[in-house]
Amino acid sequence: MGRGHLLERLAAQVGDKGLAIAILQKRGHLKADGKTYTQEGMKRNAMTAEERAKDRASKSTGKPKKDFKYNPLTNTAKLK
């Protein structure tokens, strides 16, 4: 799944759409109605899974996104 599939991808990962909605609401990416993305949610939804993984890794380490390599099997990014 590529851009514009944030909810569907998370639902596939956790195995339940209701749980995925709850997670995104807790993170501040979905509004209370469970259908409308917040401003931050729209940014995340516009990213691919690879871009989101690199963004997570970059935020946690403080290193630039370009320094990471994406692993689609684990949906994670590690330093090159």
Buried (B, 14 or more C-beta within 10 A) or exposed (E): EEEEBBBEBBBEEEEEBEEBBBBBBEEEBBEEEBEEBBEEBEEBBEBBBBBBBBBBBBEEEEEEBEBBEBEEEEBBBEEE
